Structure formats: C-alpha cells, structure tokens
Amino acid sequence: MKLYFKTTNSMSKVNTERNKEPQVLFIDTTDREKIIIGLDHEHWEFVSKNQRPQDLVGLIEETLKTEKISLRDIKEIEVNVGPGSFTGLKIGVAVANALGFALDIPVNGQRQLVLPKYNI
C-alpha cells in the first residue's frame, strides 16, 4: 500500500494545538483504487490497486494513531455518498454510521461534484 499525503490548507500542520480540538472525520470510498480519509483540513490518500474499502477501519485507526487523535476527539463524520463504486459507497456509509452511532456524533453525507468528460 502506498500512502500519499495531501493537504488542502498549508497552515494546518503548523497548528500544534489542533490535536486538542474536536475534529471532523471525512471518509471517501467512491474510487476503486484509493481511499481518502480526512481530518479537518488535512486529507490522506491511500492508493493501491489492491486497496479494498474493507480496509477502511484499519486505515482510519492508523491515521488517528499517527496524528495522535482519539476517536473521542471526533465531533462529526462526513462521508462522500457518490457517485462511485457501489460496494465502496456501502462500506463507507456503513462505517461512518457505525462510528457515529458508537460515538453519539452526527454523520452527514456529502455529494461529490462530477463534471462530464468529453473525449476530443
């Protein structure tokens, strides 16, 4: 498995107090070859042709451990609800709902904008 780090906010790594603040967990399992896990403004892409959405719980655990964040620090879960791989979507939503229920926090679906692709 290859791990690619991508951040959407260049200042997010500078904030050392971030670990004490509640976090928003983002889950995206729409792609067959990558899983994206996000915490607030940071996103991690787990890319591999052998990557399976079934590995999602382990990847979330690994990401939280790396960032020194407890599950109790998460205040909300956002999950991408498509379009995408049907099996991947089911697993992503099921994991998000299970975590939300266990932690008693809200789970929100988020649609991904899909633009048409034209072969010219």
N, C-alpha and C positions, 0 to 999 in steps of 0.2 A: 504494500500500500504506500502511495506517495502522499505526502501532506504538503499542501501549498497554503501559505499564509497570505491573506489579502485583507487589507483594512480599508474601510471607507472613510475613515477620519484619521488624519495623520497625527492628531493630538491625543488619540485615545491611549497610546502606550505611555504617554508622559504622566498621566494621572495615576499616582501611586495609591490614592485613597479610593480608587474605583472598586477594589475588592470589598470594601466595607459597605458600599451602596447596593441596594437591591438591583438585580439585573433582569433584562428581558432576554429570554432564550428564543432564538429563531431556528426553525427546522425546515430544511428544503430537501425533499427526496424525490423531486419530479424528474430528475435526469437519471438515466440508466447507468451512467458511468461516473457520477460524482454525487456526493452528499455534502450539503453546506450546513454548517452549524454556526450560529452567530450569537454573540453576547453583546448587547447594546450596539456599539458601532464597529465592532470587530467581527470579521467573518473568517471561518476556516473552511477550506475546500478539501475534502478527502477524495482524491481522484485515482481511479484504478478501473480497468476493465473487469476485474474480478470483484470489485466492490459491490456489496449487496445491501439493500435497505435494511435487511435483518441485522446488520452490524450496528445499527443506529444507536442503540442503548449503550454499547461499549464505547462508541465514538463520543457520545455526549459525556459519559463518565470520564474518559481520557482527557477531553477538553477542559472540563471543570477542574479536574485534578491539576492539570498543567497551569491553569490560571489561578489556582488556589481559591476556588469558589465552591461553596457548599450548595447543595440543592435547596436548602432553606433560604439562600440569598436570592433566589429567583422569585420575582414578583409577578411575572406574566410570561406566557408562552405564545409565540406567534408561529403558525405553521403555513407553509405555502400549499394551497389547495388546488393548484393546477393552472393550466393544463400540464399533463405529463404522464409518466408511466403509471398505469392504474394500480399495479401492485405496490409501487413505491409510494404513491399517494395514500393508499390504505394504511401502510405501515407507519408513515409519518404522522398521519392524523391519529391513529390508534395510540402511538407512543405519546404524542402530545396530550391527548385526552387522559391517558392513564397517569401521566405525571401531574397534570392539572388536578385530577381528582385526588391523587395521593397527597399533594401539597396544598390542596384547597386554594388554588390560584386560578385566575381566568385564562382560558385558551381562546385565541382568536385566529380565524382563518384569514389568509392574505392571498389575493389573486395576483398572479404574475402577468405582467403585460406582455402580450405576444404580438409581434409585428409580422405582417406577411413577408415571405421571402420570395423574391422574383428572380428567376434564372434568366439573365440577359446575356 
